[in-house]
Amino acid sequence: MGVGAQARRGRQGGVHDARQRCVVVPLVVPGTRVTEYWEDLRTGRGARLAELLGRVFTGTPPADRAELNRAGMRTTLGRIKAAVES
């Protein structure tokens, strides 16, 4: 049994803005745990530029980005579950 992981680092205008990762872990009992997370990297130097570019390219203000990403992750995980269980 192995663990699979995929990571992606977002970048806008040369500024890293997010890290996204999906981890797949087989369980001892029948099943698999899939965990997806998103980390906001818009901090420190360059944060204001990353926030501005994020708003321009996505149309979403920074304050709403985390909830929008959570909703997207729930949708993705639901689709994975439906595909695996069909």
Contacts in CASP RR format, 6 or more apart in sequence:
PFRMAT RR
TARGET T0000
AUTHOR 0000-0000-0000
METHOD contacts of the structure
MODEL  1
MGVGAQARRGRQGGVHDARQRCVVVPLVVPGTRVTEYWEDLRTGRGARLA
ELLGRVFTGTPPADRAELNRAGMRTTLGRIKAAVES
1 26 0 8 1.000
2 25 0 8 1.000
2 26 0 8 1.000
3 23 0 8 1.000
3 24 0 8 1.000
3 25 0 8 1.000
3 26 0 8 1.000
4 23 0 8 1.000
4 24 0 8 1.000
4 25 0 8 1.000
5 21 0 8 1.000
5 22 0 8 1.000
5 23 0 8 1.000
5 24 0 8 1.000
6 21 0 8 1.000
6 22 0 8 1.000
7 19 0 8 1.000
7 20 0 8 1.000
7 21 0 8 1.000
7 22 0 8 1.000
8 19 0 8 1.000
8 20 0 8 1.000
8 21 0 8 1.000
9 16 0 8 1.000
9 18 0 8 1.000
9 19 0 8 1.000
9 20 0 8 1.000
9 41 0 8 1.000
10 16 0 8 1.000
10 17 0 8 1.000
10 18 0 8 1.000
10 19 0 8 1.000
10 20 0 8 1.000
10 41 0 8 1.000
11 17 0 8 1.000
12 50 0 8 1.000
12 53 0 8 1.000
12 54 0 8 1.000
12 57 0 8 1.000
13 49 0 8 1.000
13 53 0 8 1.000
15 46 0 8 1.000
15 49 0 8 1.000
15 50 0 8 1.000
15 53 0 8 1.000
16 41 0 8 1.000
16 50 0 8 1.000
17 40 0 8 1.000
17 41 0 8 1.000
17 42 0 8 1.000
17 50 0 8 1.000
17 53 0 8 1.000
17 54 0 8 1.000
18 38 0 8 1.000
18 39 0 8 1.000
18 40 0 8 1.000
18 41 0 8 1.000
18 42 0 8 1.000
18 69 0 8 1.000
19 38 0 8 1.000
19 39 0 8 1.000
19 41 0 8 1.000
20 36 0 8 1.000
20 37 0 8 1.000
20 38 0 8 1.000
20 39 0 8 1.000
21 36 0 8 1.000
21 37 0 8 1.000
21 38 0 8 1.000
22 34 0 8 1.000
22 35 0 8 1.000
22 36 0 8 1.000
23 34 0 8 1.000
23 35 0 8 1.000
23 36 0 8 1.000
24 32 0 8 1.000
24 33 0 8 1.000
24 34 0 8 1.000
25 32 0 8 1.000
25 33 0 8 1.000
25 34 0 8 1.000
25 35 0 8 1.000
26 32 0 8 1.000
27 33 0 8 1.000
32 84 0 8 1.000
34 77 0 8 1.000
34 80 0 8 1.000
34 81 0 8 1.000
36 73 0 8 1.000
36 76 0 8 1.000
36 77 0 8 1.000
37 73 0 8 1.000
38 66 0 8 1.000
38 69 0 8 1.000
38 70 0 8 1.000
38 73 0 8 1.000
40 65 0 8 1.000
40 66 0 8 1.000
41 50 0 8 1.000
42 50 0 8 1.000
42 51 0 8 1.000
42 62 0 8 1.000
51 62 0 8 1.000
54 60 0 8 1.000
54 62 0 8 1.000
54 65 0 8 1.000
55 61 0 8 1.000
55 62 0 8 1.000
58 65 0 8 1.000
60 68 0 8 1.000
END
